[in-house]
């Protein structure tokens, strides 16, 4: 597979994985919210009619859980991609996490 084709395939694959995970996480979070509070989650937390505590709790919970679900799905997709192609997708090959290559601290 050519580099451009590989990049497009990874982009599509990771997008589908992230969107699917976010959708599943949101459904689970909605169900959990209803079970915990007895109410539906706020449709628009910015609405002044929504209690502030509820808006903050929903924003924190939904943001955290959806971001985690997307991250885990993208990691699994990257593992699958690497097993299928023998290498990580180009955007993930150099992530800057190698401490030996970190710039020296400024004094």
C-alpha positions, 0 to 999 in steps of 0.5 A: 500500500502506498504511503498516501493510501496508507494514510487515508486508510488509517484516517478512515479507520481511526475516525470510524473507531473513535466515532463508534466508541464515542457513540457507545460511551455516550449511550452507556453514560446516558444510562448510568446518569439516569440510573444515578440521578433518576433524570435524563442528562442535560440536553444543553448544559449551558442552558441557565435552567439546568442546575449548575452542579448538574451541568458541571457534573455532566460536562466533566463525566461526558467529556472524560468518558467519551475522550477515554473511549475514543483514546482506547478505540484509537489505540486498539485500531492502531494495534490492529493496523500495526499487526495488519501492515507491520508498522504503526500509522505514520501519525503515530510513528513519532509521538515525541515520548522518547525521553532520550530525545527530549530537549535539554531543560532551559536554565 
